[in-house]
Amino acid sequence: MLQNMELAHIPTPAAVVDLDRLEANAERLAAKARRLGVRLRPHIKTHKSVAAARIQTRGQFGGITVSTLAEATAFAEAGFADITYAIPVPTTRLHECAELTRRLRSFHLLLDQRETLAALENYARGHQTRFSAYLKVDCGLHRAGVDPSSDAAVELAAAIDASPAVDFRGILTHAGQAYRARSRDEAAGVAAAERDVMIRFAHRLRTHGVDVHEVSIGSTPTMVAVDHLDGITEIRPGNYLFFDVFQSAVGSCDLDEVAFSVLATVIGVYQKRRQMVVDAGALALSKDPGPVHVDPDCGFGVVTTVGQQRPVAGLTLVSLSQEHGVIEAEGELDPEWRPGTRFRVLPNHSCLSAACFDRCHVVRGTEIVDEWETVRGW
Ligand SMILES: Cc1ncc(COP(=O)(O)O)c(C=O)c1O
């Protein structure tokens, strides 16, 4: 535990969470959920930390969203009692899902395949279990989910609703296509489409006699940009707690609201080619290419000062290998930059970067006030 130490003295690369910024980000989104009359079920995959989730769920109903069964298990152990496992459930892991269903007040699965429903029914018959599940809907990302305009989508919803193995919870989508936006206005258009597609589909299901309790949507860009959520029951953004360079490019935040950074140390200075190498590579920052649709030269993160986290003008993180990050300067390198100099890097994608670490150093200013362990694995 490095509590009470300064960022100047801890080993690098290190994951750093700015608590003031994180608390402000949590409160801003929670206030918006209250104002728009929806329940907030934050996605905790961004940080995978119980302490962060406690801040995120303050004043909320307490439900969370997870992306792995390892997260579900760890958060169940920490007392979270209402969890949605938000990838289509792998049929190889139904035993763990049944165990979590038994243990928790509510544990919800996602599915979009007939075969998965058959596997749930088969498992439930043999084990006297009843699962709770959402139908996953594709509102334009084209990653997973049923096409809400198709007859097959209504048929699958009706089959889940009628199944003795499953409580049909409702419909759920994630508008990840909002990450292709170039501004908050563009993200607002995606947000309206995400909401309206789901409201129309819920209405269509109800006219076919399917009981839809929950209409669950949400990504960070769409929930930051959306103007109203009438007809929606819950939202599941996650990244907003940290934000990152990508979110600033699509208009979700300013860079000075990004609460997650990677502390790195210069390990080589190469004046002739105007480059420095730091000890944060792909296994600390991830190789997410970032918002290249907005800025093709964005590099692998924004290099900032340690204390104020001010972007250092003219520096670009041009390449990453496993444990090396190469920073290039537009002009001459500052003679003050030498081996041992520290920077903080705001990553392109904070979820992927944070997932590289087994703990985060939590700071107020530059003083470490806490250390949060994160859940690893699947
Ligand atoms: C199903 C689902 N719900 C919610 C989210 C949270 O969205 P964001 O990361 O934009 O906050 C994600 C993110 O990938 C997701 O896949």
Ligand as a Chemical Component Dictionary entry (heavy atoms), coordinates in Angstrom:
data_LIG
# 
_chem_comp.id                   LIG 
_chem_comp.type                 NON-POLYMER 
_chem_comp.pdbx_formal_charge   0 
_chem_comp.three_letter_code    LIG 
# 
loop_
_chem_comp_atom.comp_id 
_chem_comp_atom.atom_id 
_chem_comp_atom.alt_atom_id 
_chem_comp_atom.type_symbol 
_chem_comp_atom.charge 
_chem_comp_atom.model_Cartn_x 
_chem_comp_atom.model_Cartn_y 
_chem_comp_atom.model_Cartn_z 
_chem_comp_atom.pdbx_ordinal 
LIG C1 C1 C 0 -23.866 -4.007 -23.218 1  
LIG C2 C2 C 0 -23.171 -2.765 -22.776 2  
LIG N1 N1 N 0 -23.806 -1.924 -21.955 3  
LIG C3 C3 C 0 -23.224 -0.780 -21.536 4  
LIG C4 C4 C 0 -21.934 -0.438 -21.922 5  
LIG C5 C5 C 0 -21.310 0.815  -21.396 6  
LIG O1 O1 O 0 -21.042 1.758  -22.411 7  
LIG P1 P1 P 0 -19.854 2.814  -22.302 8  
LIG O2 O2 O 0 -18.585 2.046  -22.238 9  
LIG O3 O3 O 0 -19.979 3.644  -23.547 10 
LIG O4 O4 O 0 -20.091 3.608  -21.065 11 
LIG C6 C6 C 0 -21.235 -1.308 -22.774 12 
LIG C7 C7 C 0 -19.879 -0.989 -23.224 13 
LIG O5 O5 O 0 -19.285 -1.651 -24.038 14 
LIG C8 C8 C 0 -21.867 -2.503 -23.218 15 
LIG O6 O6 O 0 -21.248 -3.368 -24.033 16 
# 
loop_
_chem_comp_bond.comp_id 
_chem_comp_bond.atom_id_1 
_chem_comp_bond.atom_id_2 
_chem_comp_bond.value_order 
_chem_comp_bond.pdbx_ordinal 
LIG C1 C2 SING 1  
LIG C2 N1 SING 2  
LIG C2 C8 DOUB 3  
LIG N1 C3 DOUB 4  
LIG C3 C4 SING 5  
LIG C4 C5 SING 6  
LIG C4 C6 DOUB 7  
LIG C5 O1 SING 8  
LIG O1 P1 SING 9  
LIG P1 O2 DOUB 10 
LIG P1 O3 SING 11 
LIG P1 O4 SING 12 
LIG C6 C7 SING 13 
LIG C6 C8 SING 14 
LIG C7 O5 DOUB 15 
LIG C8 O6 SING 16 
# 
